[in-house]
Amino acid sequence: MEYTVLIHMAEEGGYWVEVPALPGCFSQGETIDEALENVREAIELHVESLKEDGHEIPQDAGFVIGRVKVSEVP
């Protein structure tokens, strides 16, 4: 199973990661690699908790990540 993650630069340094398909599932790390490893663990724990509580496991579907260029605002 794979999930789309969004990696953000943290204001205080390092990175934080969110998982759009799993609301409330976040993690962080000093490097991108550390943040990805930490969010992998967070996803596993989040999914395990959902299973234990009898909830359906959300699938990662329908996410498209893109960029849009806009003109500079004067």
C-alpha positions as CSV (number, residue, x, y, z in Angstrom):
1,M,0.0,0.0,0.0
2,E,1.3,3.5,-0.9
3,Y,0.1,6.9,0.2
4,T,0.7,10.3,-1.3
5,V,2.6,12.6,1.1
6,L,3.2,16.3,1.0
7,I,6.5,17.5,2.3
8,H,6.7,21.1,3.7
9,M,9.7,23.0,4.8
10,A,9.2,23.9,8.5
11,E,9.7,27.5,9.6
12,E,12.0,26.4,12.5
13,G,14.1,24.2,10.1
14,G,13.6,20.7,9.0
15,Y,10.5,19.4,7.3
16,W,7.0,18.3,8.2
17,V,4.9,15.8,6.2
18,E,1.1,15.4,5.8
19,V,-0.8,12.4,4.4
20,P,-3.9,13.8,2.6
21,A,-5.7,10.4,2.5
22,L,-5.3,10.0,6.3
23,P,-6.5,13.2,8.0
24,G,-4.6,13.9,11.2
25,C,-1.6,11.8,10.0
26,F,1.5,14.0,10.2
27,S,5.2,13.7,11.0
28,Q,8.4,15.6,10.8
29,G,12.2,15.3,10.5
30,E,15.4,17.3,10.3
31,T,16.0,16.0,6.7
32,I,13.6,14.8,3.9
33,D,14.8,11.2,4.4
34,E,14.2,11.4,8.1
35,A,10.8,13.0,7.6
36,L,9.8,10.3,5.1
37,E,10.9,7.5,7.4
38,N,9.0,9.1,10.3
39,V,5.8,9.5,8.3
40,R,6.0,5.9,7.1
41,E,5.9,4.9,10.8
42,A,3.1,7.4,11.5
43,I,1.1,5.9,8.6
44,E,1.6,2.4,9.9
45,L,0.4,3.4,13.4
46,H,-2.5,5.4,12.0
47,V,-3.7,2.5,9.9
48,E,-3.3,0.1,12.8
49,S,-5.3,2.3,15.1
50,L,-8.1,2.6,12.4
51,K,-8.2,-1.2,12.1
52,E,-8.3,-1.7,15.9
53,D,-11.2,0.8,16.1
54,G,-13.1,-1.1,13.3
55,H,-12.8,1.8,10.8
56,E,-12.3,1.3,7.1
57,I,-8.8,2.0,5.9
58,P,-8.9,5.0,3.4
59,Q,-7.3,4.3,0.1
60,D,-5.0,6.8,-1.6
61,A,-7.0,7.7,-4.7
62,G,-7.9,10.8,-6.5
63,F,-4.9,12.9,-5.6
64,V,-3.2,14.8,-8.3
65,I,-0.3,17.0,-7.4
66,G,0.7,19.8,-9.8
67,R,2.0,23.3,-10.1
68,V,0.4,26.4,-11.6
69,K,2.4,29.3,-12.8
70,V,0.8,32.7,-12.2
71,S,1.9,36.2,-13.2
72,E,3.7,38.3,-10.6
73,V,1.4,40.7,-8.8
74,P,2.8,44.3,-9.2
